[in-house]
Amino acid sequence: MQSQIERRLILCVDGIPYTAIERLRHQGMFRFFQSPSRIISPFPAMTNVALKELFGAASPSGYEAFYFDRELNRLSGGASNYIRRRTQSLHVRTYHHFVDYQEPVHFEFLVYVAPQAIYRADLDRFLARFQASDAPMVVGYLKSTDGLIHLGGQEKLDWALRLLDEALTTLMDAHRGKMEITLFSDHGNNMVGGRRLKLKDHLRRCHYQVGSRLRSEPSVVVPEFGLVSFAAVYTASDPAPMARDLAQLDGVEFAVYRQADAVVVAHQSGQAKIAYEPALRRYRYEPNTSDPLNLQIIMQQLKDQGQADAEGFIGDRALFEATADHHFPDAVHRLHQAMSDQVVNQADILLSLADGVYVGHALFDSLVELVATHGSARASSSTGFLMSTHRVFSTCLRASNVPVYLNLKPRC
């Protein structure tokens, strides 16, 4: 079948959950495609982080466009960063360099004013770009789907996917089946609205100095931009006490920070520790006074099966297969990875929030009514999809497994 392919289209649709694709396929949509695979996004489940892994790109500056710059000791980016990021020097191969089409900059903001109109325009512009190209492979990225989901939830998501299905079906018919389409998403969405968590107020009550720079030991910086279910926290002091204080805030499921060579997961009722042996690619999850990830039963089962060594380390592959269906999928690997080299300006503490709460800029919260979001370590937020018209992939993959199937090179 691969030998019959005359052209390839690779398209990323932002924020589409695996469950949505599966549900609509059962209704007869996307009939040209093989069965979809689940893609587990890195934590936090954010576009910048996920597309780094999916495209095999360079690390982004921060988790969002607005971030804390450690070298300059200040908050940087924001709306202006949407423009600047697309004109970065060519030696910094962020995900923007891997696509032939992405929406115009102003669409990123207008989607929150007129989501359906912007999505239609985004899809139409992409299709026009594809039709005008004679390249054997075209790579596109539809970002407007995520904003549409944030404001419209499942109803608007289904509407958007019906339009996409109709457009892709037309393309397949026109190419008489001799075009491979690979469709995937960067993360999911939890389809739950809720309330904005006043994280900075809590930190002030705990006697920390919240600001835009790190000046002394009690000082802390928390970038607030999009309305999302994770938070990045930067501090000049030992992160352990602050992580414990943050874990006590209602709505925070857990806080993660690095302690020497280990990663600590702090919870209201205690903490656990993650250790990693890179040479053997083995992890150890050690609940101390608590089991924040609810993994103790699974870990014991793996030990009973002989998967653990004398020190309690379990192979990465065995752990992935045992926890991929968990409500915090692949959490041990993802949380350890999250405190490594995901972004240039690594946070000292990362928070995963419960469904129904989010953080972000107060102005954005006052302007929109949020009905879905992402960022947390939960499956709903973290699970995207991958499917092809011509190929069948493994049932479940990490985002970092995907580049070998896409085989992309920088487009500029």
DASUL-V534977 format. One record per residue. N is the residue number from 1. RES is the residue in three letters. PSI is psi in radians with two decimals (999 if undefined). OMEGA is omega in degrees with one decimal (NA if undefined). Layout:
n=<N,N>
res=<RES,RES>
psi=<PSI,PSI>
omega=<OMEGA,OMEGA>
This chain:
n=<1,2,3,4,5,6,7,8,9,10,11,12,13,14,15,16,17,18,19,20,21,22,23,24,25,26,27,28,29,30,31,32,33,34,35,36,37,38,39,40,41,42,43,44,45,46,47,48,49,50,51,52,53,54,55,56,57,58,59,60,61,62,63,64,65,66,67,68,69,70,71,72,73,74,75,76,77,78,79,80,81,82,83,84,85,86,87,88,89,90,91,92,93,94,95,96,97,98,99,100,101,102,103,104,105,106,107,108,109,110,111,112,113,114,115,116,117,118,119,120,121,122,123,124,125,126,127,128,129,130,131,132,133,134,135,136,137,138,139,140,141,142,143,144,145,146,147,148,149,150,151,152,153,154,155,156,157,158,159,160,161,162,163,164,165,166,167,168,169,170,171,172,173,174,175,176,177,178,179,180,181,182,183,184,185,186,187,188,189,190,191,192,193,194,195,196,197,198,199,200,201,202,203,204,205,206,207,208,209,210,211,212,213,214,215,216,217,218,219,220,221,222,223,224,225,226,227,228,229,230,231,232,233,234,235,236,237,238,239,240,241,242,243,244,245,246,247,248,249,250,251,252,253,254,255,256,257,258,259,260,261,262,263,264,265,266,267,268,269,270,271,272,273,274,275,276,277,278,279,280,281,282,283,284,285,286,287,288,289,290,291,292,293,294,295,296,297,298,299,300,301,302,303,304,305,306,307,308,309,310,311,312,313,314,315,316,317,318,319,320,321,322,323,324,325,326,327,328,329,330,331,332,333,334,335,336,337,338,339,340,341,342,343,344,345,346,347,348,349,350,351,352,353,354,355,356,357,358,359,360,361,362,363,364,365,366,367,368,369,370,371,372,373,374,375,376,377,378,379,380,381,382,383,384,385,386,387,388,389,390,391,392,393,394,395,396,397,398,399,400,401,402,403,404,405,406,407,408,409,410,411,412>
res=<MET,GLN,SER,GLN,ILE,GLU,ARG,ARG,LEU,ILE,LEU,CYS,VAL,ASP,GLY,ILE,PRO,TYR,THR,ALA,ILE,GLU,ARG,LEU,ARG,HIS,GLN,GLY,MET,PHE,ARG,PHE,PHE,GLN,SER,PRO,SER,ARG,ILE,ILE,SER,PRO,PHE,PRO,ALA,MET,THR,ASN,VAL,ALA,LEU,LYS,GLU,LEU,PHE,GLY,ALA,ALA,SER,PRO,SER,GLY,TYR,GLU,ALA,PHE,TYR,PHE,ASP,ARG,GLU,LEU,ASN,ARG,LEU,SER,GLY,GLY,ALA,SER,ASN,TYR,ILE,ARG,ARG,ARG,THR,GLN,SER,LEU,HIS,VAL,ARG,THR,TYR,HIS,HIS,PHE,VAL,ASP,TYR,GLN,GLU,PRO,VAL,HIS,PHE,GLU,PHE,LEU,VAL,TYR,VAL,ALA,PRO,GLN,ALA,ILE,TYR,ARG,ALA,ASP,LEU,ASP,ARG,PHE,LEU,ALA,ARG,PHE,GLN,ALA,SER,ASP,ALA,PRO,MET,VAL,VAL,GLY,TYR,LEU,LYS,SER,THR,ASP,GLY,LEU,ILE,HIS,LEU,GLY,GLY,GLN,GLU,LYS,LEU,ASP,TRP,ALA,LEU,ARG,LEU,LEU,ASP,GLU,ALA,LEU,THR,THR,LEU,MET,ASP,ALA,HIS,ARG,GLY,LYS,MET,GLU,ILE,THR,LEU,PHE,SER,ASP,HIS,GLY,ASN,ASN,MET,VAL,GLY,GLY,ARG,ARG,LEU,LYS,LEU,LYS,ASP,HIS,LEU,ARG,ARG,CYS,HIS,TYR,GLN,VAL,GLY,SER,ARG,LEU,ARG,SER,GLU,PRO,SER,VAL,VAL,VAL,PRO,GLU,PHE,GLY,LEU,VAL,SER,PHE,ALA,ALA,VAL,TYR,THR,ALA,SER,ASP,PRO,ALA,PRO,MET,ALA,ARG,ASP,LEU,ALA,GLN,LEU,ASP,GLY,VAL,GLU,PHE,ALA,VAL,TYR,ARG,GLN,ALA,ASP,ALA,VAL,VAL,VAL,ALA,HIS,GLN,SER,GLY,GLN,ALA,LYS,ILE,ALA,TYR,GLU,PRO,ALA,LEU,ARG,ARG,TYR,ARG,TYR,GLU,PRO,ASN,THR,SER,ASP,PRO,LEU,ASN,LEU,GLN,ILE,ILE,MET,GLN,GLN,LEU,LYS,ASP,GLN,GLY,GLN,ALA,ASP,ALA,GLU,GLY,PHE,ILE,GLY,ASP,ARG,ALA,LEU,PHE,GLU,ALA,THR,ALA,ASP,HIS,HIS,PHE,PRO,ASP,ALA,VAL,HIS,ARG,LEU,HIS,GLN,ALA,MET,SER,ASP,GLN,VAL,VAL,ASN,GLN,ALA,ASP,ILE,LEU,LEU,SER,LEU,ALA,ASP,GLY,VAL,TYR,VAL,GLY,HIS,ALA,LEU,PHE,ASP,SER,LEU,VAL,GLU,LEU,VAL,ALA,THR,HIS,GLY,SER,ALA,ARG,ALA,SER,SER,SER,THR,GLY,PHE,LEU,MET,SER,THR,HIS,ARG,VAL,PHE,SER,THR,CYS,LEU,ARG,ALA,SER,ASN,VAL,PRO,VAL,TYR,LEU,ASN,LEU,LYS,PRO,ARG,CYS>
psi=<-0.65,-0.58,-0.32,-0.12,2.20,-0.37,2.67,2.39,2.16,2.15,2.16,2.25,2.06,2.25,0.22,2.08,2.59,-0.72,-0.57,-0.76,-0.77,-0.76,-0.78,-0.52,-0.64,-0.34,0.08,0.05,2.84,0.79,-0.35,-0.25,2.60,3.02,2.39,2.64,2.62,2.36,2.11,2.01,2.70,2.90,2.36,2.64,1.32,2.63,-0.85,-0.78,-0.77,-0.77,-0.43,-0.82,-0.78,-0.60,-0.14,0.68,3.10,2.77,2.38,2.89,-0.71,-3.13,-0.51,-3.13,-0.46,2.12,2.93,2.16,1.94,-0.72,-0.74,-0.20,0.95,2.83,2.39,2.89,-2.32,-2.64,-0.68,-0.44,-0.44,-0.60,-0.83,-0.63,-0.46,-0.09,0.44,2.72,2.61,-0.34,-0.18,1.71,1.25,3.03,-0.41,-0.43,-0.08,-0.02,2.57,-0.45,2.33,2.76,2.69,2.66,-0.76,-0.36,-0.53,-0.43,-0.69,-0.38,-0.40,-0.05,-0.79,1.27,-0.74,-0.72,-0.71,-0.69,-0.79,-0.78,-0.69,-0.83,-0.77,-0.72,-0.70,-0.80,-0.68,-0.71,-0.74,-0.80,-0.54,-0.23,2.52,0.25,2.54,-0.36,2.31,2.33,2.15,2.78,1.95,1.81,-0.42,-0.36,-0.64,-0.81,-0.67,-0.74,-0.72,-0.67,-0.50,-0.18,-2.65,-0.64,-0.88,-0.54,-0.82,-0.71,-0.80,-0.71,-0.52,-0.75,-0.72,-0.75,-0.76,-0.74,-0.76,-0.58,-0.72,-0.74,-0.75,-0.73,-0.72,-0.54,0.15,0.65,0.06,0.36,2.32,2.25,2.22,2.12,2.34,2.89,2.82,-0.47,-3.11,-2.76,2.56,-0.08,0.59,2.28,-2.03,-2.56,2.71,2.25,2.20,1.33,-0.75,-0.64,-0.73,-0.74,-0.68,-0.69,-0.49,0.18,0.51,2.64,1.81,2.24,-2.83,-0.05,2.73,2.00,-0.60,3.10,-0.73,-0.04,2.65,2.52,2.29,1.76,2.32,2.10,-1.70,2.81,1.71,2.91,0.61,2.88,2.52,2.28,2.33,2.36,2.69,-0.06,-3.11,2.14,-0.27,-0.93,-0.67,-0.72,-0.71,-0.69,-0.74,-0.62,-0.33,-0.23,2.22,2.18,-0.33,2.04,-0.71,2.81,2.49,2.36,2.83,2.42,1.78,-2.16,-0.03,2.88,2.28,2.37,1.93,2.41,2.86,-0.63,0.07,-2.64,2.89,2.85,2.44,2.18,2.67,2.38,1.72,-0.59,-0.63,-0.04,1.01,2.50,2.67,2.23,2.07,1.65,2.33,-1.53,0.02,2.88,1.32,-0.52,0.02,0.86,-0.03,-0.72,-0.79,-0.74,-0.68,-0.69,-0.72,-0.67,-0.73,-0.50,0.02,0.32,-0.27,2.55,-3.04,-0.43,0.07,0.14,2.46,2.42,2.51,-0.78,-0.78,-0.69,-0.70,-0.86,-0.57,-0.39,0.05,-0.49,0.08,2.77,-0.32,1.44,2.40,0.66,-0.68,-0.86,-0.80,-0.70,-0.63,-0.77,-0.66,-0.48,0.39,-1.82,0.67,-0.72,2.84,-0.74,1.40,2.35,2.70,-0.56,2.38,2.41,2.38,2.19,2.69,2.72,2.41,-0.06,2.71,2.89,2.96,-3.14,2.33,-0.60,-0.81,-0.68,-0.57,-0.34,-0.43,2.74,1.88,2.28,-0.04,2.62,-3.05,3.08,-0.59,3.05,-0.03,2.69,-0.71,-0.66,-0.53,-0.17,1.91,-2.75,2.86,2.26,2.72,2.69,-0.35,-0.28,2.62,2.23,3.03,2.68,-0.70,2.34,2.61,2.70,-0.61,-0.24,-0.24,-0.62,-0.58,-0.49,-0.57,-0.66,0.90,2.63,2.66,2.40,-0.18,999>
omega=<179.8,-177.8,-179.4,-175.8,179.3,-176.8,-180.0,173.8,176.7,-173.2,173.1,176.7,-169.4,167.9,-177.2,179.8,175.2,-176.6,179.5,179.0,179.8,-178.7,-177.7,174.2,176.8,176.6,175.7,179.5,179.7,-173.6,178.8,-171.2,170.5,-178.5,-179.3,172.3,171.7,175.6,178.5,-178.9,171.7,170.6,-3.9,-175.8,-177.0,-175.5,-177.7,-176.6,-176.1,-177.3,170.1,-178.2,-174.7,-179.4,-174.4,-174.5,177.2,179.0,175.4,179.8,-178.6,-178.4,176.4,179.0,177.0,-171.1,176.0,179.2,-175.8,-177.3,-179.4,-178.8,178.1,173.2,-175.8,174.8,-173.5,-176.2,-178.9,-178.1,176.8,179.3,-175.2,-174.8,-177.2,178.7,177.8,179.8,-171.5,-178.5,176.2,-171.8,174.1,-173.5,-179.8,-179.0,-175.8,-175.5,175.5,-179.9,164.1,-172.7,173.4,-174.8,-175.0,177.1,-176.8,178.9,-177.8,179.5,178.6,175.3,-178.8,-170.6,-177.3,179.1,-179.8,178.0,178.1,-179.0,179.0,179.4,-179.6,179.8,178.2,-179.4,177.9,177.6,179.7,-177.8,-178.1,-177.0,173.0,179.8,179.4,177.3,177.9,-178.7,-178.9,179.5,176.8,-178.3,-173.3,179.0,-176.6,177.3,177.5,179.7,-179.9,-175.6,-172.3,177.6,-173.8,-177.9,-178.8,175.4,179.6,177.8,-178.9,-178.9,175.0,177.0,179.7,179.0,178.9,-178.7,-178.6,176.1,177.1,178.7,-179.8,178.3,-178.5,-179.4,176.2,177.1,-176.5,174.8,173.9,173.0,173.0,-174.7,180.0,176.5,-176.0,-179.9,177.4,173.8,-172.4,176.5,177.4,177.7,173.6,-173.0,176.6,179.9,-178.9,-173.3,-177.6,177.1,178.7,179.4,177.9,177.5,177.8,173.0,172.3,179.6,-176.6,-179.6,-179.6,176.6,174.0,-173.8,-177.5,-174.3,-178.5,-174.3,-177.1,176.8,177.7,176.5,176.5,-177.7,178.9,179.2,-169.2,-174.2,170.2,174.3,175.1,-175.6,-179.0,-177.7,176.7,-175.7,175.2,-176.1,-173.0,-179.8,179.5,178.0,178.2,177.7,-179.9,-179.4,179.6,-178.4,179.6,-176.9,174.9,179.2,172.9,175.8,-177.6,175.6,179.9,175.8,-173.8,-178.4,-176.7,173.2,-177.6,176.8,-177.2,-176.4,178.6,-174.1,179.8,-176.5,174.6,-177.1,176.6,175.2,-176.2,173.0,-174.4,-177.1,-178.2,-178.8,-178.9,-179.3,170.4,177.8,-174.1,171.7,178.8,176.5,-177.3,175.1,-172.4,-175.4,-179.6,-176.0,-171.4,-179.3,179.5,-179.8,178.9,177.6,178.5,176.7,179.1,179.3,179.6,-177.8,-177.0,174.7,-174.8,-179.4,176.9,178.9,-178.6,-178.5,-177.1,-177.2,179.6,-179.7,177.3,-178.1,-178.2,-173.8,-178.0,-179.5,-177.8,178.2,164.0,-171.6,174.6,-168.8,-176.7,178.3,-173.9,-178.8,175.8,178.2,-176.5,-179.9,179.9,-171.6,-176.4,-179.0,179.5,-177.8,-174.7,177.0,173.7,179.5,172.4,179.2,169.8,-174.0,177.9,172.7,178.4,173.7,179.4,173.6,179.3,-176.8,-178.0,179.2,179.1,-179.2,-179.4,-174.8,-175.0,172.2,-174.3,177.2,177.4,175.2,-175.7,-179.6,-176.1,179.1,-178.0,-175.8,-177.0,180.0,-166.7,-169.9,172.7,-176.9,174.2,175.4,-177.0,175.0,-172.8,-174.9,173.5,-179.3,176.0,-176.3,-177.9,-177.0,165.3,176.9,-178.7,176.9,-169.1,-175.8,-178.9,178.6,179.7,177.5,-176.5,171.8,176.8,-175.8,-179.7,NA>
